[in-house]
């Protein structure tokens, strides 16, 4: 079933523009088992979504402006090839980054979600990076850098999850569910990256 339209440039979740994922729903269930992701985690991810909904802009600005901007080998992926800022590109990708937080917490993990994981991954590889926004930036983001930055995504999220009046145990459960989801997503992205490597598209 198609998702309701969300007015974010380049955001194509649930549309015919998104190719089917090479991973199946059975693969997704296997990854859930491997990470210990349960129905309880689904519940706490929804709770996390409610907490994070009004904070996504602040969170992404923190990640991008306070952390990534100070790491040249990461910052270059949202800049022009000559290293100069690309503010329009950054603004559009920030909106999609914010929506990714919402999708992580609030979307059902169905075929549309699985397909869009593949789409997001491809947009970080040579196959699709820069195409969505028609820019001239780095040709791909090394997968190792993505995996390494997960430590920042997960480590910083607990503070935002504690922003409401939930007790410490529920904050820990929300954070644990978030971390499991990110591990599942990175496992799915790995398949997309390995596909580009096998095709000789990635270095």
C-alpha positions in Angstrom: 0.0 0.0 0.0 1.4 3.4 -0.9 2.3 5.8 1.9 0.7 9.2 2.3 2.6 11.9 0.5 5.2 13.8 2.6 6.4 17.1 1.1 10.2 16.5 1.4 12.4 16.9 -1.7 13.6 13.6 -3.0 11.6 11.6 -0.4 10.0 8.7 -2.4 8.9 6.3 0.3 6.2 3.9 -0.9 6.2 5.1 -4.5 6.8 3.3 -7.8 10.1 5.2 -8.0 11.6 2.9 -5.4 12.9 -0.5 -6.7 12.1 -3.7 -4.8 14.7 -4.6 -2.2 16.9 -7.7 -3.0 16.3 -8.6 0.6 13.0 -10.4 1.4 10.7 -10.1 4.3 12.0 -13.5 5.4 15.5 -12.0 5.4 14.2 -9.1 7.6 12.6 -11.6 10.0 16.0 -13.4 10.2 17.8 -10.1 11.1 15.2 -9.4 13.7 15.9 -12.7 15.3 19.7 -12.2 15.1 19.4 -8.8 16.9 16.7 -10.0 19.4 14.2 -7.5 18.0 10.8 -8.4 19.4 7.2 -7.1 19.6 8.2 -5.3 22.8 10.9 -3.5 20.8 8.3 -2.4 18.3 6.3 -0.9 21.1 9.2 1.0 22.5 10.2 2.2 19.1 6.8 3.7 18.7 7.2 5.3 22.1 10.6 6.6 21.0 9.0 8.1 17.9 6.5 10.0 20.0 9.4 11.4 22.1 11.6 12.2 19.1 9.0 13.6 16.7 9.4 17.2 17.8 13.2 16.9 18.2 14.2 15.5 14.8 15.5 18.9 13.5 17.5 19.5 16.6 19.0 16.0 16.5 20.0 16.1 12.8 21.4 19.6 13.2 23.5 18.3 16.1 24.8 15.4 14.1 25.5 17.5 11.0 26.6 20.9 12.4 28.2 19.9 15.7 29.8 16.6 14.7 30.0 15.8 11.0 31.0 19.4 10.1 34.1 19.0 12.2 35.2 15.7 10.6 36.5 16.6 7.1 36.3 13.1 5.6 32.6 12.9 6.6 31.7 16.6 5.9 32.9 16.4 2.3 30.0 14.0 1.3 27.5 16.9 1.6 29.7 19.5 0.0 30.7 20.3 -3.6 33.6 18.4 -5.1 35.9 21.4 -4.5 35.0 21.4 -0.8 32.8 24.5 -0.9 29.5 24.4 1.0 26.4 23.2 -0.9 23.7 24.6 1.4 20.7 23.6 -0.7 21.9 20.0 -0.9 22.5 20.0 2.8 19.1 21.4 3.6 17.3 18.8 1.4 19.3 15.9 2.7 18.8 17.1 6.3 15.0 16.9 5.8 15.3 13.4 4.6 17.6 12.6 7.5 15.0 13.9 9.9 12.3 11.8 8.2 14.6 8.7 8.5 14.4 9.1 12.3 10.6 9.1 12.1 10.5 6.2 9.7 12.8 4.2 11.9 10.4 4.6 14.9 7.0 5.0 13.4 6.8 3.1 10.1 5.7 -0.6 10.0 8.6 -2.8 8.9 6.9 -4.0 5.8 7.8 -4.3 2.1 7.7 -0.5 1.6 10.1 0.0 4.5 12.4 -2.8 3.3 12.4 -1.3 -0.2 13.3 2.1 1.1 16.2 0.8 3.1 17.6 -0.4 -0.2 16.9 3.0 -1.8 18.7 4.9 1.0 21.7 2.6 0.8 22.0 3.0 -3.0 21.9 6.8 -2.5 25.1 6.4 -0.6 26.8 4.4 -3.4 28.1 5.2 -6.8 24.9 3.9 -8.3 22.7 6.8 -7.0 24.6 9.3 -4.9 24.0 12.9 -6.1 21.2 11.9 -8.5 18.3 12.7 -6.2 19.4 16.4 -5.8 21.3 16.8 -9.1 24.5 17.8 -7.4 28.2 17.2 -7.9 29.6 15.9 -4.7 31.6 12.9 -3.7 30.7 9.8 -5.8 29.9 7.6 -2.8 30.2 7.3 1.0 32.5 4.5 2.2 30.4 1.9 4.0 33.0 1.8 6.8 32.4 5.4 7.6 28.7 4.8 7.8 29.2 1.9 10.2 31.6 3.9 12.3 29.2 6.8 12.6 26.5 4.5 14.0 28.4 4.8 17.3 27.5 8.5 17.3 23.9 8.0 16.2 23.3 5.5 18.9 25.4 7.1 21.7 23.8 10.5 21.3 20.2 9.3 21.0 19.7 8.4 24.7 19.8 12.1 25.7 16.9 12.9 23.3 14.9 9.9 24.4 15.2 11.1 28.0 13.6 14.5 27.1 10.2 13.6 28.3 9.1 12.2 31.7 9.7 8.5 31.1 11.5 6.7 33.8 15.1 5.4 33.3 14.0 1.9 32.5 11.7 3.0 29.7 14.4 5.3 28.3 16.8 2.3 28.3 14.1 0.1 26.5 13.5 2.8 23.9 17.3 3.2 23.4 17.8 -0.5 23.1 15.0 -0.8 20.5 16.5 2.1 18.5 20.0 0.5 18.5 18.6 -2.9 17.4 16.8 -1.2 14.5 19.9 0.6 13.4 21.8 -2.7 13.4 19.1 -4.3 11.3 19.2 -1.3 8.9 23.0 -1.4 8.6 22.8 -5.2 7.8 20.3 -4.4 5.1 22.5 -1.6 3.7 25.5 -3.9 3.7 23.7 -6.1 1.1 23.2 -3.1 -1.1 26.8 -2.1 -0.8 28.1 -5.6 -1.5 26.0 -5.7 -4.6 27.7 -2.5 -5.9 31.1 -3.9 -5.0 30.4 -7.2 -6.9 29.4 -5.1 -9.9 32.7 -3.2 -9.7 30.9 0.0 -8.9 32.5 0.7 -5.5 36.1 1.0 -4.3 
